[in-house]
Amino acid sequence: MKVIQNIQNKFQGFIQACKRYPLSVVFLVAIAGLNAYMIQQEADDYTRYLYSFFIGIFLSATAQHVYERFFEKTMQRILLMVGAIILTVLYFYTIGSSTDYDPETTIKTGIIFFALTFAFMWIPTINSKVTFNKSFLATFKSFFTTVLFSVVLYAGIGVILLAVDQLLFSLDYKVNLHCLNLVASLFAPIFFLSGTPLYLSKQDESTQSLEEQADKQEQIEQELMVPKVLELLLSYIVIPLTAIFTIILLVYLLQNITGEFWTNNLLEPMLVSYAITVIIVYFLVSTINTKSANFFRKIFPKVLVPIVLFQTVSSVLRIQETGLTLGRYYVILFGVFAFIAGIIFSVLPVRKNGWVAVVLIVFSLISILPPVDAFTVSRVSQTNLLKETLVKNNMLEGNKIIPNASIPDEDKIKISQTIDYLASMNYSKEIEWLAPYNQRLNYQFEEVVGFEPVYDESSFSPNQSYYATIDWKGSPLLSIEDYDKMIVFSQYDSPTLSAIDFEVENSTYDIISKNEDNTTNLSLINEQNDTLITIDLQETIDQVAASAQTKNVITLEEATVTTENEEAKMNIVFTSIDIYDNKYNSEFYLFIDIK
């Protein structure tokens, strides 16, 4: 009986969400219809419409929360919905008509969606007894409940379709896609919206008695309670694990505060992830009264502040060498936000945590509004860095790039990284002196600047990954007139023994490749089983790799290594070298002269 009642409640909540967010449902139906059309047409040129509908969904949902919190007349609601439609149309025309994937448009849409999500959670808490922490919790619960129900629903539909296809009649594969579309585009979003509590609205405050308002507020508080399972998970698993990781992180920072911390690029995403985790957990445990939760709220914000401060300073220092990229812009911006959030958590009472949402929304808008947005700032920074590096090495004359392979490695790295960034963000076509090379940057990089892309700033060592092939352009033809035999050889890091035999003046010789004691030896053996000459292949490969002037490409001169004694001479010309995880693989021409 209780199960049936719960199902009825869920169904009623679903219907109530359709009535409460009618414009959002209209946009969802539009997305579902658009997806259905594209499934049938097997086309994918609807990104512009899809992005606009997504923005419209959350604009209208946020407008509904604005209406509930501050207004009570029907006409006011209609005006807010019209405003959401106008903003959606403006967004549609702002992003342009291109159907190609545009990283800037995609990222901006994601940021707008992110800001609207927090506005959706924050607006109902303005001048309300409901705190932002509880609204965040309600959204958190609704999201994961929606994921669970949607997965189960689609799995059930999938089993039914499979049974029909196998037992009754064959189904077109598009039927499965259409079902997925209905679940993902209609059921899941509406179910998510149904999990948003009906907060005490402006209309309730003006039409209901204080007793009725108190009863509704009590009902809302019941809906916003932390589930017991989540409370146990947070208090006895998440918080202890976060505490252990914090200790490890602090020990590492203290040990490396004057060295590796400031240059370790791998640590940056780890610290950002740590800050995000602490902030989310803080919101979730803000209404829990266990000892671990109280400890977390008291200590962790104060630990968060110095960690994100150090990380932000470290990221700012790296700008001096690499310029400001989109990713680093957001890392620094998030660091500033996390620092402010830590101060708010440490100084203000829990009920004032809504200010964190305000700061986050403001920072999100700053990052997409010119002239200080992430895209403009990073484009200008990378363009200036590239131009300065090219001019410094006499590689830019007017609007023409002069190829030059004989520049310092650090400048090769800067040129490679900045061109790669500008090309990947579709900015190269907007830069006057880079536009003529726009179509060639991804495929003919070396012809444009004179060298292959270089991204690794460390010098070669045997333990690092390395790959190179010979550059035959401009190389003289190989001559074999001074040698008795030429062999095309492929050597792979393996414990197996390999041998190649050949004849010279009626005498038989063997070339034996043997891997032992972590060394690969290439030996020339005569008929009497005497070793005439031996080459250490690993040492030879290291010699070639260390002498290469251009990463990933070696000249004929660099690829040639000669070993000689009184009995024989062997000349190796490497065509490719591949070193990975201390394993040596290579392909080469072997020239042999028997004396």
Secondary structure, 3 states (H helix, E strand, C coil): CHHHHHHHHHHHHHHHHHHHCHHHHHHHHHHHHHHHHHHHHCCCCCHHHHHHHHHHHHHHHHHHHHHHHHCCCHHHHHHHHHHHHHHHHHHHHHCCCCCCCCHHHHHHHHHHHHHHHHHHHHHHHCCCCCCHHHHHHHHHHHHHHHHHHHHHHHHHHHHHHHHHHHHCCCCCHHHHHHHHHHHHHHHHHHHHHHCCCCCCCHHHHHHCCHHHHHHHHHHHHHHCCCCHHHHHHHHHHHHHHHHHHHHHHHHHHHHHCCCHHHCCCCHHHHHHHHHHHHHHHHHHHCCCCCHHHHHHHHHHHHHHHHHHHHHHHHHHHHHHHHCCCHHHHHHHHHHHHHHHHHHHHHHCCHHHCHHHHHHHHHHHHHCCCCCCCHHHHHHHHHHHHHHHHHHHCCCEECCEECCCCCCCHHHHHHHHHHHHHHHHCCCHHHCCCCHHHCCCCCCCHHHHHCCCCCCCCCCCCCCCCEEEEECCCCCCCCCCCCCCEEEEEEECCCCCCEEEEEEECCEEEEEEEEEECCEEEEEEECCCCCEEEEEEHHHHHHHHHHHCCECCEECHHHHEEEEECCCEEEEEEEEEEEEECCEEEEEEEEEEEEC
